[in-house]
């Protein structure tokens, strides 16, 4: 593949706009998933309350429900809310938690010694203060894993944008590549150049966050 083909490929389709749309959706959904799942996981891992284990079990059972089952009800719900046809339909759900990420962060938070939280409570700290000032800094590797996983999912998602996005100016890079393939089937060199542009950010992001990512996956907890 000639490196000159990349700028030429950008002339065939607005891949820059597609990439900006994908980055916006990926960043906002990753931020929402990290914040919401951290709060939920903290409640499951560090606070005792009636029915906690049962509700956590119910949360895990939702992992067995495939997206194809909830696809139509989700679309009807966002249509009722007026969000269908907008990028917010791809962002808002992740601000209300994700069962897999909740499980991942809960397991990570359980490795942090509870004595730290107890000492803070004795000093008069509230749960939100303990969450923000003590637990979250120690859970940074786990949070990085959640953010990276969600960013990768949102960046490469094809089915979600296909369902919820209608206008071409809102298309993500996954939809853009499919449109390019349909409109320029013989321009395989340009298609490969555009595909490289779509893959490169994920590769760079992984190598930049590799150490934190591996540390979070192994659920290593506190060091030193």
N, C-alpha and C positions, 0 to 999 in steps of 0.2 A: 504494500500500500504506500503510495507516494504521499509524503506529508503535505504536498501542495493540494491534494484532493480535499483536505479538510475545509479550507476556506471556500473552495468551489462547492462543496456539499452544503455549506451554509447559505449559498445563493439559491439553491433549489427549494429549500424549506426554512422557515424561521426557527432554526434549532436554538438560537440564543434565547428567544422568547420562551420556547419550550423548557429550556434548562432553568431559566429564572422562575417559571411557574413550578417546576419540580422542586427547586431549592426552597421556595417559599412554603410549599405544602410539607416538605420533608422536615424543615427546621421547626415549624410551628407544631406539627404533630409529634415530633420527637420531644419538644419542650413539654407539651401537654402530657404525653405518656410518662415522662420522667417525674413531673411534679405530682400528678394524680396517683400514679402507682406507688410512689414513695410514701405518700400520706396513708394510703390504704394498707400497704405492707407494714408500716409502723404500727398501725392499729392492730393488725393481726399478730405481730411479733413481740411488741413491747408493752401492750396494755391488756390487762385482764378484764374481761366483761362477759356477761352471760351469753351463751350461744356463739361464742367466737369461733370455736373449732368447727361447729356445724356449718356456720356461714362460710367459713373458709373451704370446707368440703364442697358446698354448693358452688362456690366460685370456681373451684377446680373442675367440676363436672361440665362447666360451660366450654371447656377446652375441647370436648368431644363433639360440639356442635359445629359443623362446617359452615363456611361463609355462604355457601350456596343455599343453605336452609334459611338463613336470616336475610338474604339479599333482597327479596321482594318486600318483606315487612319494613326493613330499614329504608328502602327507597320510598315507600309510602309515607313513612314517618317524616322523612326530610322534605318530601313534597308537601305534606301538611304544614310543616314549619316554614315553608318557603325557602329552604336551603338547597333543594334539588336544582341542579344546573349551575351551582356555584362551588368554588373550591372549599368552602366551609364544610360541605358534606364529607370531605375527606380529612378534615382537621378536627372538628368538634368531637367525634366519637372517642378520640384518644385522650381527651381531657376528662374522661369519666372512667379511666382505668382499663387495664388489659389483664386478663386472668394469668397469662403466662408470665408477664413482667411482674405482677404482684407476687406470684409464687417465687420467682427468681430473687426479688428483693427481700422477701420475707426470710428466705433461707440465709441470705447474706446478713441481714440484721440480727438474726438469732445467734450469729457467731460473735457479736459484739458483747462484751461482759455487761451484765445488768447492773453491776456495782457502780458503773459510771452514772447511769440514770438515777440510781437510788441516792448517790451522793449529791447530785444536782437537786433532787426533790427535797432533801434535807436542808439544802441551802435556800429553798423557797422558789426554785425555778418551776415555771409552768411546763405543761407537756409540749406546747409549741416551742418554748425556749429550748427544752431538751432536744426536741426534734431538729430544730434549725441550727443550734450551736454545738451540739455534742455528737448526735447520731449521724446526721447528714455528712459532716466532714469526714467521718470515718468510713462512710458508705460510698465514698466517691468512686471507687472502682466499679461497684455494682451499678451506680447511676450511669456511669459512662457506657457500660454494656447495654443498658436499656436504651439510652439515647442512640447509640450506634446501630443497634438492631432495628429500632423503629425508623431511623433515617434510611437505612438500607431498604427496608420494606417499602416505605413511602416512595423512595426514589425509583425502585423497579416495579412498582405496582402498575398493572395494566387493567385488570378487571374493574377496580374501583373507579378510576377516571373514566373508563369506557361507559360505565353505568350512569355516573353523576354529572359528567361534564358534557355540555352541548356545543358551546361556541369554540371555534378553533383557536381563538386567542387565549383560551383558558387551558388548552391541551398541555399535558405533561410530556416529558421527553419519550416515555414509552409509547404514548399515542402518536407522537410525532414520527417516531421510527416506523410505526405501522402505516401511517399515512404516506410516508416517503416511499415505502416498499410498494404500496398500491399505485402510486403515481409515477414512479420512476423505476420500474422493475428491471430495466436493462442497465441501470447505472449502479452496478454492484460495487465498484470502487468507491463511489461516493457514499454508498450505504455502509460499507465497512468503516470508512472514516468517521461517519456520524456515530456509528455504534461504539467506536473507540472513545469518542468524546463522551458518550453516555456512561461508559464503564470506568473511565479514568478517575473521576472524583471519588468513587467508592474505594478504588485501590489505594489512592493517595490517603484517604481518610483512615483506612485500616492501618497502613504503615505508620502514620503519625500517632495513632492511639494504640498501637500494638501492645505495648507493655501494660498499660492500664486495662486494656481489653482482656488480655490473658489473666491478669491478676483478678479481675472481676469474675471471669468464668470459673476459675479454680476456687472461688469463694474462700479466700485465704484469711479474711478477717484482719485482726490487728497485728502489727509487727512491732518488735522492739519492746 
